[in-house]
Amino acid sequence: MAIELLLLLILVGVAVVIGVLVYAQRAKKPKTASEPPAPPRDPFADTGDSTAGDPRAIKAGDMIDWGTERTWIRGTLRLSEGGFTWSEHFLEVEGGKRWLSVEEDPDVELALWTGRPDLDIIPQGKSIELEGTVYRLQEKGTGSYRSEGTTGLKASGGLDYADYESDDGRLLSFERFDHGRWEASTGDKVAPGTFTIYPGS
């Protein structure tokens, strides 16, 4: 009985010593003020001149609210040339083909494009005249793509492109995927704050 009592006292003593050491250690740590949680915000509120959501993070399944129209992202192309990357997000539209391009050069640049299958033009030369507007070559090159969601292309492959711009900022682009035929599109630059991004699941 005396041995059991002695063992119990030793265990209690060890527990007290451990408790005191833990308390002393915690008391030495500086207190850090925890930041209060961000207040709830209205997702439909006017947030000034910045696009609500990060356009660089758009993906298939996200919804874009243009203010008067809402549309879903059906698929995305992740494009790259050397170390430079950009994205094209295909919008759910009835008839025709539209997409939003997002690139960082170095600022985020956005453009809304419309496919122009009616144009049978091969991008040659420093300028192209289309419908009374002269577009000047800005850049051209060869790169690769990776497809996500519904794009009409295989999972990955190569592309050639040529981008033109008019003096008033209108855009004309040509893309050729996997050595296929050139596809023309016209576009307009999109200002920040023009749309709101609602991430999909």
ZAMARGU-4260 file (C-alpha; in steps of 0.2 Angstrom, whole numbers, plus 5000, padded with zeros to 4 digits):
<rodrens>
0) 5000/5000/5000 | 5014/5012/5004 | 5023/5009/4988 | 5007/5012/4978 | 5004/5029/4988
5) 5022/5033/4984 | 5020/5030/4965 | 5004/5040/4965 | 5013/5055/4974 | 5027/5054/4961
10) 5015/5054/4946 | 5006/5069/4953 | 5022/5078/4956 | 5028/5074/4938 | 5011/5080/4931
15) 5013/5097/4942 | 5031/5100/4936 | 5025/5097/4917 | 5011/5109/4920 | 5021/5122/4927
20) 5034/5121/4913 | 5021/5122/4900 | 5013/5137/4908 | 5030/5146/4910 | 5034/5142/4891
25) 5017/5149/4885 | 5019/5165/4896 | 5036/5169/4888 | 5028/5169/4870 | 5023/5187/4865
30) 5005/5189/4863 | 4999/5192/4845 | 4984/5202/4842 | 4972/5192/4831 | 4965/5202/4816
35) 4946/5204/4816 | 4938/5194/4802 | 4934/5205/4787 | 4916/5211/4787 | 4903/5203/4775
40) 4902/5212/4759 | 4888/5213/4746 | 4894/5203/4730 | 4883/5215/4719 | 4889/5231/4726
45) 4898/5244/4715 | 4917/5242/4720 | 4924/5256/4709 | 4934/5254/4694 | 4942/5237/4697
50) 4936/5221/4690 | 4927/5211/4704 | 4938/5195/4705 | 4955/5191/4698 | 4953/5189/4679
55) 4970/5179/4679 | 4961/5165/4689 | 4946/5163/4678 | 4942/5145/4673 | 4929/5134/4665
60) 4913/5134/4676 | 4915/5152/4681 | 4901/5165/4678 | 4904/5182/4671 | 4891/5196/4674
65) 4893/5210/4662 | 4879/5220/4671 | 4866/5218/4657 | 4871/5200/4653 | 4877/5185/4662
70) 4887/5171/4654 | 4897/5155/4659 | 4914/5150/4654 | 4913/5134/4644 | 4931/5131/4642
75) 4949/5139/4643 | 4964/5139/4633 | 4981/5141/4643 | 4993/5148/4630 | 5012/5150/4631
80) 5026/5156/4620 | 5043/5155/4629 | 5040/5161/4646 | 5025/5172/4642 | 5008/5165/4646
85) 4990/5171/4642 | 4972/5164/4643 | 4957/5163/4631 | 4940/5159/4640 | 4926/5153/4629
90) 4909/5161/4633 | 4892/5152/4632 | 4883/5161/4618 | 4870/5156/4606 | 4877/5156/4588
95) 4894/5161/4584 | 4910/5161/4595 | 4915/5173/4608 | 4929/5173/4621 | 4938/5184/4633
100) 4957/5185/4633 | 4968/5189/4648 | 4986/5193/4647 | 4999/5201/4659 | 5011/5212/4648
105) 5015/5219/4662 | 4998/5225/4667 | 4983/5214/4665 | 4975/5217/4648 | 4958/5211/4643
110) 4949/5209/4627 | 4932/5202/4621 | 4933/5193/4604 | 4921/5188/4591 | 4925/5174/4579
115) 4924/5179/4561 | 4922/5163/4550 | 4916/5174/4536 | 4934/5181/4534 | 4945/5171/4523
120) 4961/5181/4526 | 4979/5174/4528 | 4989/5186/4540 | 5003/5192/4529 | 5012/5209/4529
125) 5013/5223/4541 | 4995/5229/4539 | 4978/5223/4534 | 4963/5233/4529 | 4946/5226/4534
130) 4929/5235/4532 | 4937/5252/4530 | 4949/5250/4545 | 4968/5248/4543 | 4975/5236/4556
135) 4994/5236/4560 | 5004/5221/4565 | 5008/5221/4583 | 5015/5204/4586 | 5016/5186/4579
140) 5023/5170/4584 | 5022/5151/4588 | 5017/5144/4605 | 5008/5130/4613 | 4991/5127/4621
145) 4983/5117/4635 | 4964/5115/4634 | 4952/5115/4649 | 4933/5111/4648 | 4925/5113/4631
150) 4936/5122/4618 | 4934/5111/4602 | 4952/5107/4603 | 4962/5092/4609 | 4970/5093/4626
155) 4986/5101/4621 | 4995/5106/4605 | 5003/5120/4595 | 4997/5137/4588 | 5003/5151/4577
160) 4996/5168/4579 | 4996/5186/4572 | 4989/5201/4581 | 4984/5217/4573 | 4977/5234/4580
165) 4970/5249/4572 | 4974/5267/4577 | 4958/5268/4587 | 4962/5253/4597 | 4951/5240/4588
170) 4959/5222/4587 | 4961/5209/4573 | 4968/5192/4577 | 4972/5177/4568 | 4975/5160/4576
175) 4980/5143/4568 | 4979/5128/4579 | 4989/5112/4576 | 4994/5118/4558 | 4975/5119/4553
180) 4967/5134/4544 | 4969/5152/4550 | 4954/5158/4560 | 4951/5177/4561 | 4942/5186/4575
185) 4939/5204/4579 | 4939/5211/4597 | 4938/5226/4608 | 4948/5230/4624 | 4939/5228/4640
190) 4941/5241/4654 | 4943/5235/4672 | 4927/5235/4681 | 4917/5230/4666 | 4912/5213/4673
195) 4911/5203/4689 | 4918/5185/4691 | 4908/5173/4701 | 4919/5157/4703 | 4911/5140/4699
200) 4913/5125/4710
</rodrens>
